[in-house]
Amino acid sequence: MRKIGGSLTAFLLVFTFVFHVSAQSFSDTSGHWAKSEIDELVSEGVIAGYDDGTFRPYTNVTRGQFLAYLVRALKLPDGDTAFKDVGPGSTLYTEIAAAKKAGIIAGTTDGLALPNEAITRSDVAVMLDRAMRLDGGYTDRSPLTFTDAKEIGGYAYAAVERMTHYGLIYGTAENAFLPSKVATRGESAVFIHRMMTKLGLLGEDKDPIEIPKPADNQEVMVPVNESQYVKVRMNSRGVPLSYIRNETEKHILSTDYHYYYHMGYASNPLGSLRVTLRKLENGDTFVFTKFTHNADNTYSATVSLPFSQSDSYSLAKYSDQGTVVQEHHDVFGIDETSHPIGVLSVKKGSTVKNEVMMGKNYVSLPKQQTYSNGTVSRLHVLDKEYAGYDIAQADNTVTASMNMTVRGKAISDSWALVSDQSLFKSESTRNEWFKRTIAEYISINNWLTADGAYTKLPWSIEPGYKMGYGRSINRMQGGIYLTAYQQHNDRYLYDIVLNSVADLDVFSGGEVTKGTQPLFYTEYTSTWLKNAYSTTAPYVDTRLNENAAMFLKNTGEALGIESLKDDNLSYANFLVNQKALGNTIPVTSSSYVISDYYKSSSAKTHSSLNHVLGGMRFLIVAYEQTGDEKYLKTMRELKAGIENLYPEWVRSNGDLWYQVNPDLTFAGGDYELLTLLDLLLNQESLERIGMQRSAIFDQMIRTKTTYLVQNNRPFINEVIKKLNEQGFGDLISGTRAASIDRIDAEEMQMITDVLNSIPQ
């Protein structure tokens, strides 16, 4: 581990106005986007809470306070003198003297430290930059493209170039730096945490190791860090692995390091191996392994993770918490995937040195169909999910090995997540997540790859395979993980959120990281959509894009990632432009609904009620963010479109229709609860921006609820709660939430996505 400076001898652990309070007892950080970083820095003694049990994450930070955080984080030795305005009697004297000696603060031309002035983002960049370069490293910098770069003072310009280059500070979604913005305590905790992570100052010390050379040409060694490596070995004789190249791909708060190898002799290879290390900003690393085998034979391989300086281990398996029940679904068939293997805890004595989430091996056959216009529908056909692994202990080293089947004409994927911290806060939260994954295995991703998560697709796909899996936009967006993280603050959930952001970035060709707020195009064709409207992949699915955009926005808000906070606005603009693009179904001269799917070369598709309601709510959020009337105008036009079609929305049996067609005819059985939830949420949203509830929406809520009650259909707690809150309790008097087993799995997934997309 890199160390900076010597040990700190006798400095104040807390300011006179701040007292150490256990991070778990803070009354004002639950749900805060920086809670994880705050908790860890408190445990490291870098930052503390107040004596009233609060942390006050939104309180502004002074220059002196930020210097104190840096001194504690780096464990700098005492200094000899401070500044004119920081005398020996000052509570910050020790820290500021240490910072002065280290060169982190130089003071003004008048010899002042100005410790009580609020610290700006420019000042933060300068102090972080000096701290990072104490050992002579971290000197690279990138040209600034911020729209307000000219406002960055000359004293800070180079520091901002370096600190944005190394990912310690980010710009906003509008590509602004905001040099004069004052940093809060929560933001400061994140800045310091990123620095400590980059410098390897968090967690238990581990001595560097010498990475062994490959035993022969059938194995490769890929370094993860100075004390960890990955070994990939072909177990079948006569199949060497030879290096081709490596590439780096930067995402938001993570970076992919791709290593490519020939499988077989380079002169006539059988296929390829790609090892990807997705390194997260907190120091954790996803290890993705992908064999692409073009020949016929089937081979075996092993991916090994040796953990040195360890003398024991334990393995918490998912299977200990229950069994996945793989039931047939009329739309999706049977999903034959399940869940990861479990969490391996590697220890030295009683101290956990590393934890690993061990995924499984997925073998699949890539399939595609090319259309006359040159576009392609892509998917994978699952051959099998394998769960072979070995854990060995010898010579103070614990080695976890995942076995891989490298089938001919197929792709073989495996993954693992490595951390030097515990992935879950407690055994109970870990087991709770395991149980939830087993119960909701259709909703929670388990087949992870560096290209994105692969999940079960409907039978109505092209090319047509019952075991078709693909990169679903709705399943790559990690709203379900973000919501769970905000509830429990488990490190594993945080890592999966960042992995989901990276997946969407990869899927969009890097547009998320560039800040261009992309549209996401579905890459596989639905045969019913093709047959009805001649629409083939790639095309835009409105609801899936709404969920992905809201996930990115909510992640930006929850984790303090400025560049993601407005990632929903591009799609909001897309909705505004649908009328000009001709992708709407006119209802009156001033009202319309937007078609569910968009592809410029295809016929106009139907518009489903739940899609239009989702679009309305999405536009309300955009209006709340920006105050731009164009979003409100489009929302009103959609609202009027729905209302002007009433009462035709109501079927003869009392239920609602699912969709309205371009010729204003109606078709399809509606979801049981999804549309009802959408109506309730939209009424809440309208009231939130000061508009009156829609009287017609209220009538539709009553109609739908009455139909469900009369037909003894199941409700969920969220819908019952909102019905009671909005004055419909008389309709459901005595009704209790039913087991979700009675609710269609596909609909339950969509309900979960809607609930997870609600801004926190």
Phi, psi and omega in degrees: 000139177287133175240144180241124178073182178267191179278149182275125180252116174059076168234157183293129179281336181218156173285161179297336181261006180230134179237146181293126176233136179307133181301330183289344184259000180299133183271353187233017178246355179298121180085354178291143185296340181254014186304317182299314180293319178300312181301317184291320180290328174296316180294334179273356180077018182274325185217156184221170178261188182260164185288352177266011177084011179252164172251330180061061186295341182261004177285138179294152182251141177269167178298319181294319179296316181295321176299321179297319178300315181297316181298317179292319181297320183270349182055054183283148178288159181300151173259178183260321182221161177244239183225171182305321184265013176225084182280170180304337180275355181288143178294342180257007186303312185299313182293316183289326175296319178295318180295322179295316180298324181281347180088015180281334175228134181255337182087169180279175178295341178268006179077031181248148176264338183053053188292338184264000177280144178297141183269130179269168178297328176296315179297318178302314181300317181296313182293318177298319181299313179295322179295316181296329186264014181299328181262012177091357181260188176056053182257352181292152177211158181238145179302141181275135178244009181300143180294336180250026182302327181294341180275352179281123182299153181301329180294338186248351191301309181295324178296318178297320178301318182285315185289329173286327177299318182270003173079020178275333177224141180242161173272181180272175178297333178274013180061042175248152179264329182061062187298334183264359180294136181277137181277143176264173178296320178296314179297319180298321177300321179292316179302312182295320180297317178298320178297312181296324177295314180298324181272358179071034185261004180254146176087181182290144176293137172228130181290146175299151178236159175268119181290124183293156175281151177305141180294328179200190184279007180259008177219155178229151177244127180240116181289134174267312174205191186288351179234013185212143175213166176245134175246128175244126184231132169280122181274342179277135183292150174077017179236086181285164174239123182233137185295139175249300184192173171225153181222154178239136182225114185269134174241184177280117181064020173201159178222134176265131173245108183263132175239124185248140180221149168285139169259116189097179184291137186301330181290333180208069188291151176276341183170210184215161173235133172236124173252123180243127172257111176264098184270122181271161184295340179271006178096348178284156185222126167277135176248110180252131178237130182225116172262130172246109188253116184264348181267195189261325186293158175252130182241175174234151180216165180226134173252117186245141176237098179277134178243106182279173179056037181227145184234001178200171179201165171216152181234117174265112186262142175303319185298341177288345184257004179143183183231135177291132176258104184272094184262154178287139176237139186298332181265318187259348187073221180250129173272113186269010172267169185223277187194167175297174178288309181156190183254120174267124176255118181258130190232158166234108190067234178261000183269128176284120180267326179208153167230146182228125168274115184265113176278185180249178180258128182240121180253129184214161178250119179289134180227150176207158175230126181259137182257168186298334179274004177091353178283161188226140170256126187238143174199173175241143175257115182293128173271309181191150170260123181250148183232029182283133178204162175220144175232123183235150179229124179196142175052050178059027179225132173253127183241123175261127181236129177253125183275139182235137173264119182256089185277147178296143179061029185218172175247138180237116182249146169214161179208158174207155175239123184249133178219151172263015176234165174291134183283339178231148182294329183204166176297325183291318179291327176296311181295326177298318179292319178302313181296320179295319179299320179293316182290326184244040186299336178288333184265334186256125187293142175228337178264087182264141175220167177292343179270349183130164180285140175254133183223164184296135178254159176298163176294335184276058180241163179227127000294153190276109176221134181290335179256037180283133177232150181205179178271092180278127179303320183291332181268338175284327176293137191256040180302323181296325180282323179296316179298317179295322179296318180294337178277323189240342179058032177283140182299321181300318181293322175300315180297320180292327176298311179296326177295323178294321176299317179295320179301315179294326178293315178298315182298326182269005181073029177090007184291330179296313180293324179293340180085017181270003173049076191283164161273147179252124183258126178298133188258005175233151185267138171267125184294325179292326177290322178294315183293323184280323189227006183062027180267122178236164178297145359270146178212165181263124172261117189300313186292322180295322178293323177300314182296318180293316181296319179291326176299313180297317178299311183295325176295317177301318179291316186288323185255003177071034179262100187303322186291349180256347191296337180245023184288357176272345188289328178299316180288327175299320177295324177299318178296318179300324184276356184297326179296316179294329179281351180078018182260042179231160174252106181295138176252309171229183180296339183236013179218153183196172170234153182268138177295149185295328187231152181224127168208125191301331185268001184252165178291158178295132182266178177291175176230116180270147185301318183292326177296315182295318178298319177298319178296319176303310183295323179298318180291327177297318178299316179298321178294319179297324179292316193250335187073008182283121184294341182297326178291319179293321179298312180296320179300317180297321180294321177292317178302314179295326178298316178295314184295322182289345177269355178279140012265014181299340178297338186272128179278167181295335180274000179097347177278177176261154172285154179281317190217158168246135183270166180304334179268014178067021167271162184245153182201162170086139174283133184286158169300153183287315186240337187299309182294322177300316178298318179299317179298316180295317180294323180293322176297319176299317183294319178299315179295327182296329180261014174085012177266158177286150173300149175281121179297326180288321176300319178299319178296320179293324177297315179296317181298312182295315182296317179299318179299315182295317180296314182296332181259014175054043180271156185284150172242163172243160186304319183299319180289317178301317181299314183289325176298317178294316182297328185261014172088020179251018183300332180296335182283335186239023180306123180085354180283136178244155177294132178273162173300138181293350176299337181274355181257135181307135185298320179296316179294320180298323176298317181292322176298316178300318179298318179297312181296323180286341182272352181292126179304136182277000000 
